[in-house]
Amino acid sequence: MNDFRARAREWLAANVPAADENRSADEAAATAKRFQAALYDAGFAGITWPAEFGGQGLGMAELQAFNDEAAAFDLPSGLFMIGMGMCGPTVVDLGTPEQKSRYLRPLLRGEEVWCQLFSEPGAGSDVAGLQTRAVRDGDGWLINGQKVWTTGAQFSDFGALLARTDPDLPKHQGLTMFIVDMHAPGVTVRPLKDMTGRAPFNEIYFDNVRVPADAILGEENAGWLAAVTMLGHERVSIGGGVRRRYDPLGYRNLVAMARERGRLADPVVRRELAKLYTEERALSLFNARLRQEADAGSPPGARGSVAKLAGARLLWHATDVAGLIAGLDAAAWDTAEGDELAVAVNATPAASIAGGTDQVQRTIIGDRILGLPREPAADRDVPFRELRVGTQRTA
């Protein structure tokens, strides 16, 4: 293990490209792809993924060691967050041997980028209320509908799409997950700017997009199971991803900010920094435990919601601490570092929405972990076409 850790440290020091905030989005994507290919060739991509499909076939100890070393660097890995953290693991769990052989290795090498296609204008927290349709067409399917808030779709080659395949079944039962070619005719991607001034999200339109029969991930009309599987991976990924070396809201950088501003001796600031450190460390250890249990064959399930909720609350606390330290200077910034902090602060509300709102996570935790009475669901056994949900007003 020490040899693996030392090799990772040495390789990262020699190969992580220097951060450059002046790169265009396309240049950043190209840099990320080159780095991912080098990471794969060095044996550090897909550390716990099956070796027969391009992974390293190693254990959680190696993954944790690599993550510990990577925390000292700014890895250009954001482009692959969805594919590596959510879509790829779901293909590992539910994909056919042919799907695993086709998609996993190119994903790990950075040759193909993935996105997740769940949310719709009328189906956000209630994902099962989605209306994008997939209808049989010969030996394949035709997909029509709209998705929104899709991270990285403008750079993606494939997407994991949830569509309704049987409106006569209740809303959770008539869904199917498809692997969709994002370059196929009929796919239109439009970027959406958020209040950071950047465009990490997109809305996507599907107009008679044809997919083959073998594009189904999982089983027909079992898309909710596939969605729950992917959402579990997503929540663990969001809650426990490798933090950047320069994370404007990270404990170490907030300590540095307090020191520079002469606030480190302030007992209130010190108390909040201590609490923040405790929360960061607890979340890190919790996610390490989830990864170890997953490696032993026990997937995170609803506990992924604990990680996701804790990660969102951690960011809100860090934002409050940043404001406490900066005081009135937090109202405006004129340095590159300040710009990054302003972006991080403005992005914090999204942490309580993306991947399911905090309220949704609490409901899942109460229902599936604490065993509290379930929320009433009068529509659970009603055929979808009879429901008035989202933008659907008539059958």
C-alpha positions as a LaTeX table, in Angstrom:
\begin{tabular}{lrrr}
\hline
Residue & $x$ (\AA) & $y$ (\AA) & $z$ (\AA) \\
\hline
Met1 & 0.00 & 0.00 & 0.00 \\
Asn2 & 2.82 & 2.41 & 0.80 \\
Asp3 & 4.33 & 1.68 & $-2.61$ \\
Phe4 & 0.98 & 2.44 & $-4.30$ \\
Arg5 & 0.61 & 5.68 & $-2.38$ \\
Ala6 & 4.15 & 6.79 & $-3.18$ \\
Arg7 & 3.70 & 5.96 & $-6.86$ \\
Ala8 & 0.46 & 7.94 & $-6.97$ \\
Arg9 & 2.06 & 10.93 & $-5.26$ \\
Glu10 & 5.01 & 10.90 & $-7.64$ \\
Trp11 & 2.85 & 10.52 & $-10.74$ \\
Leu12 & 0.43 & 13.28 & $-9.73$ \\
Ala13 & 3.28 & 15.68 & $-9.01$ \\
Ala14 & 4.72 & 15.07 & $-12.46$ \\
Asn15 & 1.50 & 14.98 & $-14.52$ \\
Val16 & $-1.25$ & 17.22 & $-13.10$ \\
Pro17 & $-1.46$ & 20.25 & $-15.45$ \\
Ala18 & $-1.20$ & 23.71 & $-13.98$ \\
Ala19 & $-4.51$ & 25.39 & $-13.29$ \\
Asp20 & $-5.43$ & 28.09 & $-15.82$ \\
Glu21 & $-8.62$ & 30.04 & $-15.25$ \\
Asn22 & $-8.17$ & 31.72 & $-18.64$ \\
Arg23 & $-8.73$ & 28.51 & $-20.59$ \\
Ser24 & $-11.91$ & 28.44 & $-22.64$ \\
Ala25 & $-14.46$ & 25.73 & $-21.88$ \\
Asp26 & $-13.38$ & 23.78 & $-24.97$ \\
Glu27 & $-9.70$ & 24.06 & $-24.04$ \\
Ala28 & $-10.47$ & 22.91 & $-20.49$ \\
Ala29 & $-12.36$ & 19.91 & $-21.87$ \\
Ala30 & $-9.45$ & 18.96 & $-24.12$ \\
Thr31 & $-7.04$ & 19.25 & $-21.17$ \\
Ala32 & $-9.31$ & 17.05 & $-19.05$ \\
Lys33 & $-9.44$ & 14.37 & $-21.75$ \\
Arg34 & $-5.64$ & 14.30 & $-22.14$ \\
Phe35 & $-5.18$ & 14.05 & $-18.40$ \\
Gln36 & $-7.76$ & 11.27 & $-18.05$ \\
Ala37 & $-6.04$ & 9.23 & $-20.76$ \\
Ala38 & $-2.71$ & 9.63 & $-18.98$ \\
Leu39 & $-4.34$ & 8.74 & $-15.66$ \\
Tyr40 & $-5.72$ & 5.55 & $-17.19$ \\
Asp41 & $-2.43$ & 4.57 & $-18.80$ \\
Ala42 & $-0.69$ & 5.04 & $-15.44$ \\
Gly43 & $-3.14$ & 2.66 & $-13.75$ \\
Phe44 & $-5.00$ & 5.20 & $-11.62$ \\
Ala45 & $-8.39$ & 5.35 & $-13.38$ \\
Gly46 & $-11.21$ & 3.04 & $-12.31$ \\
Ile47 & $-9.20$ & 1.79 & $-9.36$ \\
Thr48 & $-12.02$ & $-0.40$ & $-8.00$ \\
Trp49 & $-13.76$ & $-1.10$ & $-11.33$ \\
Pro50 & $-13.65$ & $-4.63$ & $-12.80$ \\
Ala51 & $-10.32$ & $-5.36$ & $-14.48$ \\
Glu52 & $-11.98$ & $-7.24$ & $-17.35$ \\
Phe53 & $-13.68$ & $-4.03$ & $-18.46$ \\
Gly54 & $-10.75$ & $-1.66$ & $-18.14$ \\
Gly55 & $-10.64$ & $-1.00$ & $-14.41$ \\
Gln56 & $-7.78$ & $-1.79$ & $-12.07$ \\
Gly57 & $-9.66$ & $-4.38$ & $-10.01$ \\
Leu58 & $-8.15$ & $-3.06$ & $-6.76$ \\
Gly59 & $-9.77$ & $-2.39$ & $-3.40$ \\
Met60 & $-11.03$ & 0.57 & $-1.42$ \\
Ala61 & $-7.72$ & 0.97 & 0.40 \\
Glu62 & $-6.01$ & 1.84 & $-2.89$ \\
Leu63 & $-8.81$ & 4.20 & $-3.87$ \\
Gln64 & $-8.65$ & 5.99 & $-0.53$ \\
Ala65 & $-4.87$ & 6.26 & $-0.80$ \\
Phe66 & $-5.12$ & 7.78 & $-4.26$ \\
Asn67 & $-7.86$ & 10.21 & $-3.16$ \\
Asp68 & $-5.75$ & 11.28 & $-0.19$ \\
Glu69 & $-2.82$ & 12.10 & $-2.47$ \\
Ala70 & $-5.02$ & 13.71 & $-5.14$ \\
Ala71 & $-6.44$ & 16.15 & $-2.58$ \\
Ala72 & $-3.15$ & 18.06 & $-2.76$ \\
Phe73 & $-3.69$ & 18.84 & $-6.47$ \\
Asp74 & $-6.24$ & 20.54 & $-8.71$ \\
Leu75 & $-7.20$ & 17.59 & $-10.90$ \\
Pro76 & $-9.01$ & 18.57 & $-14.14$ \\
Ser77 & $-11.59$ & 15.84 & $-13.58$ \\
Gly78 & $-14.88$ & 17.75 & $-13.42$ \\
Leu79 & $-15.78$ & 16.81 & $-17.00$ \\
Phe80 & $-15.97$ & 13.16 & $-15.97$ \\
Met81 & $-17.74$ & 13.58 & $-12.63$ \\
Ile82 & $-21.11$ & 12.37 & $-13.96$ \\
Gly83 & $-19.70$ & 9.50 & $-15.97$ \\
Met84 & $-17.26$ & 8.24 & $-13.35$ \\
Gly85 & $-19.42$ & 8.86 & $-10.32$ \\
Met86 & $-22.88$ & 7.96 & $-11.59$ \\
Cys87 & $-23.33$ & 6.53 & $-15.11$ \\
Gly88 & $-20.30$ & 4.24 & $-15.18$ \\
Pro89 & $-21.01$ & 2.60 & $-11.81$ \\
Thr90 & $-24.61$ & 2.01 & $-12.94$ \\
Val91 & $-23.37$ & 0.29 & $-16.11$ \\
Val92 & $-21.15$ & $-1.83$ & $-13.86$ \\
Asp93 & $-24.20$ & $-2.73$ & $-11.73$ \\
Leu94 & $-26.88$ & $-3.22$ & $-14.40$ \\
Gly95 & $-25.25$ & $-3.31$ & $-17.82$ \\
Thr96 & $-25.05$ & $-6.34$ & $-20.07$ \\
Pro97 & $-21.60$ & $-7.82$ & $-20.75$ \\
Glu98 & $-21.75$ & $-6.17$ & $-24.18$ \\
Gln99 & $-22.56$ & $-2.76$ & $-22.67$ \\
Lys100 & $-19.78$ & $-3.05$ & $-20.13$ \\
Ser101 & $-17.31$ & $-4.04$ & $-22.84$ \\
Arg102 & $-18.42$ & $-1.20$ & $-25.13$ \\
Tyr103 & $-18.71$ & 1.73 & $-22.71$ \\
Leu104 & $-16.56$ & 1.35 & $-19.61$ \\
Arg105 & $-13.04$ & 1.39 & $-21.03$ \\
Pro106 & $-13.60$ & 4.47 & $-23.28$ \\
Leu107 & $-15.15$ & 6.27 & $-20.30$ \\
Leu108 & $-12.18$ & 5.46 & $-18.07$ \\
Arg109 & $-9.71$ & 6.61 & $-20.75$ \\
Gly110 & $-11.50$ & 9.92 & $-21.21$ \\
Glu111 & $-12.41$ & 9.13 & $-24.80$ \\
Glu112 & $-16.14$ & 9.50 & $-24.13$ \\
Val113 & $-18.04$ & 11.82 & $-21.80$ \\
Trp114 & $-21.39$ & 10.97 & $-20.20$ \\
Cys115 & $-24.30$ & 12.93 & $-18.75$ \\
Gln116 & $-27.42$ & 12.05 & $-16.76$ \\
Leu117 & $-30.84$ & 12.79 & $-18.31$ \\
Phe118 & $-33.46$ & 12.66 & $-15.55$ \\
Ser119 & $-34.98$ & 16.05 & $-14.63$ \\
Glu120 & $-37.63$ & 17.75 & $-16.77$ \\
Pro121 & $-39.42$ & 21.12 & $-16.59$ \\
Gly122 & $-42.39$ & 19.36 & $-14.97$ \\
Ala123 & $-40.48$ & 16.63 & $-13.13$ \\
Gly124 & $-37.78$ & 17.76 & $-10.73$ \\
Ser125 & $-38.08$ & 16.37 & $-7.23$ \\
Asp126 & $-40.84$ & 14.11 & $-8.54$ \\
Val127 & $-38.65$ & 12.41 & $-11.15$ \\
Ala128 & $-41.19$ & 9.61 & $-11.57$ \\
Gly129 & $-43.59$ & 12.21 & $-13.00$ \\
Leu130 & $-41.45$ & 12.64 & $-16.12$ \\
Gln131 & $-43.12$ & 12.74 & $-19.54$ \\
Thr132 & $-40.35$ & 12.10 & $-22.05$ \\
Arg133 & $-41.68$ & 9.16 & $-24.09$ \\
Ala134 & $-39.96$ & 6.19 & $-25.68$ \\
Val135 & $-42.17$ & 4.35 & $-28.18$ \\
Arg136 & $-41.32$ & 1.12 & $-29.96$ \\
Asp137 & $-40.29$ & 1.58 & $-33.60$ \\
Gly138 & $-39.45$ & $-1.65$ & $-35.38$ \\
Asp139 & $-36.46$ & $-3.17$ & $-33.64$ \\
Gly140 & $-35.71$ & 0.02 & $-31.72$ \\
Trp141 & $-37.32$ & 2.98 & $-29.95$ \\
Leu142 & $-38.19$ & 6.60 & $-30.77$ \\
Ile143 & $-37.65$ & 9.14 & $-27.99$ \\
Asn144 & $-39.43$ & 12.49 & $-27.75$ \\
Gly145 & $-39.33$ & 14.98 & $-24.89$ \\
Gln146 & $-37.23$ & 17.50 & $-22.99$ \\
Lys147 & $-34.68$ & 17.26 & $-20.17$ \\
Val148 & $-33.24$ & 20.11 & $-18.13$ \\
Trp149 & $-30.48$ & 20.93 & $-15.60$ \\
Thr150 & $-28.19$ & 18.41 & $-17.30$ \\
Thr151 & $-24.58$ & 18.97 & $-16.28$ \\
Gly152 & $-21.96$ & 18.78 & $-19.02$ \\
Ala153 & $-24.36$ & 17.78 & $-21.82$ \\
Gln154 & $-22.63$ & 20.15 & $-24.25$ \\
Phe155 & $-19.48$ & 18.00 & $-24.01$ \\
Ser156 & $-21.16$ & 14.59 & $-23.69$ \\
Asp157 & $-21.04$ & 11.68 & $-26.10$ \\
Phe158 & $-23.60$ & 9.53 & $-24.28$ \\
Gly159 & $-26.34$ & 10.04 & $-21.74$ \\
Ala160 & $-28.28$ & 7.80 & $-19.37$ \\
Leu161 & $-31.86$ & 8.80 & $-20.11$ \\
Leu162 & $-34.99$ & 7.93 & $-18.17$ \\
Ala163 & $-38.12$ & 7.77 & $-20.36$ \\
Arg164 & $-41.71$ & 6.62 & $-20.03$ \\
Thr165 & $-42.34$ & 3.44 & $-21.97$ \\
Asp166 & $-45.79$ & 2.48 & $-20.63$ \\
Pro167 & $-48.20$ & 5.26 & $-19.54$ \\
Asp168 & $-50.80$ & 2.66 & $-18.58$ \\
Leu169 & $-48.68$ & 1.58 & $-15.62$ \\
Pro170 & $-48.29$ & 3.61 & $-12.39$ \\
Lys171 & $-45.67$ & 6.32 & $-12.72$ \\
His172 & $-42.87$ & 4.41 & $-10.99$ \\
Gln173 & $-43.46$ & 1.23 & $-12.99$ \\
Gly174 & $-43.65$ & 2.43 & $-16.60$ \\
Leu175 & $-40.14$ & 3.85 & $-16.90$ \\
Thr176 & $-37.09$ & 2.54 & $-18.75$ \\
Met177 & $-33.47$ & 3.73 & $-18.77$ \\
Phe178 & $-31.74$ & 4.09 & $-22.13$ \\
Ile179 & $-28.19$ & 4.79 & $-23.23$ \\
Val180 & $-28.53$ & 7.62 & $-25.75$ \\
Asp181 & $-25.99$ & 8.87 & $-28.28$ \\
Met182 & $-25.84$ & 12.61 & $-27.65$ \\
His183 & $-24.69$ & 13.20 & $-31.25$ \\
Ala184 & $-27.69$ & 11.38 & $-32.76$ \\
Pro185 & $-30.04$ & 13.23 & $-35.14$ \\
Gly186 & $-32.82$ & 14.96 & $-33.21$ \\
Val187 & $-30.78$ & 15.76 & $-30.08$ \\
Thr188 & $-30.53$ & 19.52 & $-29.38$ \\
Val189 & $-28.44$ & 20.85 & $-26.46$ \\
Arg190 & $-28.87$ & 24.41 & $-25.18$ \\
Pro191 & $-26.68$ & 25.77 & $-22.33$ \\
Leu192 & $-28.27$ & 27.42 & $-19.28$ \\
Lys193 & $-26.46$ & 30.10 & $-17.27$ \\
Asp194 & $-26.78$ & 30.09 & $-13.50$ \\
Met195 & $-26.11$ & 32.96 & $-11.10$ \\
Thr196 & $-22.36$ & 32.28 & $-11.06$ \\
Gly197 & $-22.32$ & 33.62 & $-14.61$ \\
Arg198 & $-21.27$ & 30.24 & $-15.95$ \\
Ala199 & $-23.23$ & 27.63 & $-17.90$ \\
Pro200 & $-22.68$ & 24.24 & $-16.26$ \\
Phe201 & $-26.23$ & 23.08 & $-17.04$ \\
Asn202 & $-28.20$ & 22.50 & $-20.22$ \\
Glu203 & $-31.67$ & 21.84 & $-21.51$ \\
Ile204 & $-31.93$ & 19.07 & $-24.09$ \\
Tyr205 & $-34.65$ & 18.38 & $-26.65$ \\
Phe206 & $-35.27$ & 14.94 & $-28.17$ \\
Asp207 & $-37.20$ & 14.95 & $-31.45$ \\
Asn208 & $-37.77$ & 11.43 & $-32.81$ \\
Val209 & $-34.37$ & 10.27 & $-31.59$ \\
Arg210 & $-33.94$ & 6.64 & $-32.54$ \\
Val211 & $-32.13$ & 4.22 & $-30.22$ \\
Pro212 & $-31.59$ & 0.47 & $-30.75$ \\
Ala213 & $-33.20$ & $-2.22$ & $-28.66$ \\
Asp214 & $-29.91$ & $-3.00$ & $-26.91$ \\
Ala215 & $-29.73$ & 0.59 & $-25.60$ \\
Ile216 & $-31.85$ & $-0.33$ & $-22.56$ \\
Leu217 & $-29.84$ & $-0.20$ & $-19.34$ \\
Gly218 & $-31.39$ & $-2.71$ & $-16.96$ \\
Glu219 & $-34.79$ & $-3.99$ & $-18.04$ \\
Glu220 & $-37.79$ & $-2.56$ & $-19.86$ \\
Asn221 & $-40.21$ & $-0.84$ & $-17.46$ \\
Ala222 & $-37.71$ & $-1.32$ & $-14.64$ \\
Gly223 & $-36.23$ & 2.13 & $-15.08$ \\
Trp224 & $-37.10$ & 3.24 & $-11.57$ \\
Leu225 & $-34.79$ & 0.57 & $-10.15$ \\
Ala226 & $-32.07$ & 1.77 & $-12.52$ \\
Ala227 & $-32.76$ & 5.38 & $-11.48$ \\
Val228 & $-32.56$ & 4.56 & $-7.77$ \\
Thr229 & $-29.29$ & 2.73 & $-8.41$ \\
Met230 & $-27.83$ & 5.73 & $-10.25$ \\
Leu231 & $-29.15$ & 8.24 & $-7.73$ \\
Gly232 & $-27.47$ & 6.26 & $-4.95$ \\
His233 & $-24.16$ & 6.56 & $-6.76$ \\
Glu234 & $-24.86$ & 10.23 & $-7.50$ \\
Arg235 & $-25.50$ & 11.14 & $-3.88$ \\
Val236 & $-22.36$ & 9.40 & $-2.67$ \\
Ser237 & $-20.41$ & 11.09 & $-5.47$ \\
Ile238 & $-21.76$ & 14.55 & $-4.65$ \\
Gly239 & $-21.29$ & 14.11 & $-0.93$ \\
Gly240 & $-17.86$ & 12.55 & $-1.03$ \\
Gly241 & $-16.00$ & 13.63 & $-4.14$ \\
Val242 & $-12.31$ & 14.50 & $-4.04$ \\
Arg243 & $-12.06$ & 18.15 & $-3.07$ \\
Arg244 & $-9.83$ & 20.49 & $-5.04$ \\
Arg245 & $-6.53$ & 21.59 & $-3.50$ \\
Tyr246 & $-7.72$ & 25.15 & $-3.91$ \\
Asp247 & $-11.27$ & 24.88 & $-2.69$ \\
Pro248 & $-12.39$ & 28.42 & $-1.77$ \\
Leu249 & $-14.78$ & 27.01 & 0.84 \\
Gly250 & $-12.50$ & 24.28 & 2.14 \\
Tyr251 & $-11.33$ & 24.32 & 5.76 \\
Arg252 & $-7.66$ & 24.91 & 4.94 \\
Asn253 & $-8.31$ & 27.85 & 2.68 \\
Leu254 & $-10.72$ & 29.45 & 5.13 \\
Val255 & $-8.04$ & 29.14 & 7.83 \\
Ala256 & $-5.58$ & 30.84 & 5.46 \\
Met257 & $-8.12$ & 33.60 & 4.79 \\
Ala258 & $-8.64$ & 34.13 & 8.51 \\
Arg259 & $-4.89$ & 34.31 & 9.08 \\
Glu260 & $-4.39$ & 36.84 & 6.26 \\
Arg261 & $-7.17$ & 39.03 & 7.61 \\
Gly262 & $-6.02$ & 38.87 & 11.21 \\
Arg263 & $-9.16$ & 37.00 & 12.33 \\
Leu264 & $-7.58$ & 33.71 & 13.39 \\
Ala265 & $-7.43$ & 34.72 & 17.07 \\
Asp266 & $-11.13$ & 35.65 & 17.11 \\
Pro267 & $-12.80$ & 33.03 & 19.37 \\
Val268 & $-15.99$ & 33.00 & 17.27 \\
Val269 & $-14.04$ & 32.43 & 14.06 \\
Arg270 & $-11.92$ & 29.73 & 15.72 \\
Arg271 & $-15.04$ & 27.96 & 17.01 \\
Glu272 & $-16.68$ & 27.93 & 13.59 \\
Leu273 & $-13.50$ & 26.75 & 11.88 \\
Ala274 & $-13.20$ & 23.92 & 14.40 \\
Lys275 & $-16.80$ & 22.90 & 13.75 \\
Leu276 & $-16.18$ & 23.04 & 10.00 \\
Tyr277 & $-13.11$ & 20.83 & 10.32 \\
Thr278 & $-15.09$ & 18.31 & 12.35 \\
Glu279 & $-17.87$ & 18.22 & 9.75 \\
Glu280 & $-15.43$ & 17.81 & 6.86 \\
Arg281 & $-13.60$ & 15.00 & 8.61 \\
Ala282 & $-16.79$ & 13.20 & 9.66 \\
Leu283 & $-18.14$ & 13.33 & 6.10 \\
Ser284 & $-14.84$ & 12.05 & 4.71 \\
Leu285 & $-14.83$ & 9.10 & 7.10 \\
Phe286 & $-18.49$ & 8.33 & 6.43 \\
Asn287 & $-17.89$ & 8.23 & 2.69 \\
Ala288 & $-14.82$ & 6.05 & 3.16 \\
Arg289 & $-17.03$ & 3.62 & 5.07 \\
Leu290 & $-19.66$ & 3.63 & 2.31 \\
Arg291 & $-17.00$ & 2.91 & $-0.31$ \\
Gln292 & $-15.55$ & 0.08 & 1.77 \\
Glu293 & $-18.98$ & $-1.48$ & 2.24 \\
Ala294 & $-19.74$ & $-1.12$ & $-1.47$ \\
Asp295 & $-16.46$ & $-2.87$ & $-2.25$ \\
Ala296 & $-17.57$ & $-5.70$ & 0.04 \\
Gly297 & $-20.84$ & $-6.06$ & $-1.88$ \\
Ser298 & $-23.14$ & $-3.83$ & 0.19 \\
Pro299 & $-24.23$ & $-0.84$ & $-1.96$ \\
Pro300 & $-24.92$ & 2.46 & $-0.16$ \\
Gly301 & $-28.65$ & 2.55 & $-0.93$ \\
Ala302 & $-30.48$ & 5.19 & 1.08 \\
Arg303 & $-27.33$ & 6.00 & 3.03 \\
Gly304 & $-26.18$ & 7.88 & $-0.05$ \\
Ser305 & $-28.81$ & 10.44 & 0.91 \\
Val306 & $-27.03$ & 10.95 & 4.23 \\
Ala307 & $-23.78$ & 11.73 & 2.41 \\
Lys308 & $-25.51$ & 14.05 & $-0.03$ \\
Leu309 & $-27.40$ & 15.95 & 2.66 \\
Ala310 & $-24.31$ & 16.25 & 4.86 \\
Gly311 & $-22.28$ & 17.54 & 1.92 \\
Ala312 & $-24.87$ & 20.23 & 1.15 \\
Arg313 & $-25.10$ & 21.35 & 4.78 \\
Leu314 & $-21.29$ & 21.44 & 4.96 \\
Leu315 & $-21.15$ & 23.85 & 2.02 \\
Trp316 & $-23.78$ & 26.12 & 3.59 \\
His317 & $-21.80$ & 26.21 & 6.84 \\
Ala318 & $-18.57$ & 26.94 & 4.93 \\
Thr319 & $-20.30$ & 29.82 & 3.12 \\
Asp320 & $-21.40$ & 31.27 & 6.47 \\
Val321 & $-17.85$ & 30.96 & 7.82 \\
Ala322 & $-16.44$ & 32.69 & 4.73 \\
Gly323 & $-18.83$ & 35.58 & 5.30 \\
Leu324 & $-17.93$ & 35.72 & 8.99 \\
Ile325 & $-14.24$ & 35.98 & 8.13 \\
Ala326 & $-14.52$ & 38.40 & 5.22 \\
Gly327 & $-17.14$ & 40.66 & 6.78 \\
Leu328 & $-18.26$ & 43.51 & 4.53 \\
Asp329 & $-15.54$ & 42.63 & 2.02 \\
Ala330 & $-17.66$ & 39.62 & 1.07 \\
Ala331 & $-19.99$ & 42.00 & $-0.76$ \\
Ala332 & $-17.47$ & 42.60 & $-3.58$ \\
Trp333 & $-14.23$ & 41.07 & $-4.86$ \\
Asp334 & $-11.54$ & 42.35 & $-7.19$ \\
Thr335 & $-8.91$ & 39.60 & $-7.16$ \\
Ala336 & $-8.74$ & 36.25 & $-8.93$ \\
Glu337 & $-8.96$ & 34.41 & $-5.61$ \\
Gly338 & $-11.94$ & 36.53 & $-4.62$ \\
Asp339 & $-13.66$ & 35.75 & $-7.90$ \\
Glu340 & $-13.33$ & 32.04 & $-7.20$ \\
Leu341 & $-14.77$ & 32.51 & $-3.73$ \\
Ala342 & $-17.68$ & 34.52 & $-5.13$ \\
Val343 & $-18.40$ & 31.75 & $-7.65$ \\
Ala344 & $-18.27$ & 29.11 & $-4.89$ \\
Val345 & $-20.62$ & 31.11 & $-2.66$ \\
Asn346 & $-23.09$ & 31.67 & $-5.49$ \\
Ala347 & $-22.97$ & 27.99 & $-6.40$ \\
Thr348 & $-23.72$ & 26.81 & $-2.85$ \\
Pro349 & $-27.56$ & 26.89 & $-3.14$ \\
Ala350 & $-27.32$ & 24.37 & $-5.97$ \\
Ala351 & $-25.86$ & 21.84 & $-3.52$ \\
Ser352 & $-29.25$ & 21.67 & $-1.81$ \\
Ile353 & $-31.05$ & 21.09 & $-5.12$ \\
Ala354 & $-28.86$ & 19.06 & $-7.49$ \\
Gly355 & $-29.24$ & 15.32 & $-7.07$ \\
Gly356 & $-32.44$ & 15.79 & $-5.05$ \\
Thr357 & $-33.33$ & 18.58 & $-2.66$ \\
Asp358 & $-32.45$ & 18.52 & 1.03 \\
Gln359 & $-36.14$ & 17.90 & 1.74 \\
Val360 & $-36.16$ & 14.87 & $-0.55$ \\
Gln361 & $-33.03$ & 13.50 & 1.15 \\
Arg362 & $-34.61$ & 13.91 & 4.59 \\
Thr363 & $-37.73$ & 12.10 & 3.42 \\
Ile364 & $-35.64$ & 9.21 & 2.10 \\
Ile365 & $-33.62$ & 9.04 & 5.31 \\
Gly366 & $-36.75$ & 9.09 & 7.46 \\
Asp367 & $-38.52$ & 6.49 & 5.34 \\
Arg368 & $-35.77$ & 4.02 & 4.44 \\
Ile369 & $-33.27$ & 4.38 & 7.27 \\
Leu370 & $-35.19$ & 5.52 & 10.34 \\
Gly371 & $-38.35$ & 3.58 & 9.48 \\
Leu372 & $-40.70$ & 6.52 & 9.98 \\
Pro373 & $-44.20$ & 6.40 & 8.45 \\
Arg374 & $-44.16$ & 6.99 & 4.71 \\
Glu375 & $-45.44$ & 10.17 & 3.13 \\
Pro376 & $-48.98$ & 9.74 & 1.72 \\
Ala377 & $-48.87$ & 8.84 & $-2.00$ \\
Ala378 & $-52.36$ & 8.70 & $-3.46$ \\
Asp379 & $-50.98$ & 8.45 & $-7.00$ \\
Arg380 & $-48.70$ & 5.47 & $-6.44$ \\
Asp381 & $-51.05$ & 2.85 & $-7.94$ \\
Val382 & $-52.82$ & 5.05 & $-10.52$ \\
Pro383 & $-51.97$ & 4.64 & $-14.24$ \\
Phe384 & $-49.74$ & 7.52 & $-15.26$ \\
Arg385 & $-51.97$ & 8.71 & $-18.10$ \\
Glu386 & $-54.72$ & 9.42 & $-15.54$ \\
Leu387 & $-52.55$ & 11.72 & $-13.42$ \\
Arg388 & $-52.35$ & 15.49 & $-13.48$ \\
Val389 & $-48.63$ & 15.91 & $-12.80$ \\
Gly390 & $-46.02$ & 18.38 & $-13.95$ \\
Thr391 & $-47.16$ & 19.85 & $-17.24$ \\
Gln392 & $-49.53$ & 16.98 & $-17.97$ \\
Arg393 & $-53.09$ & 18.22 & $-17.78$ \\
Thr394 & $-55.04$ & 15.72 & $-19.89$ \\
Ala395 & $-54.74$ & 11.99 & $-20.42$ \\
\hline
\end{tabular}
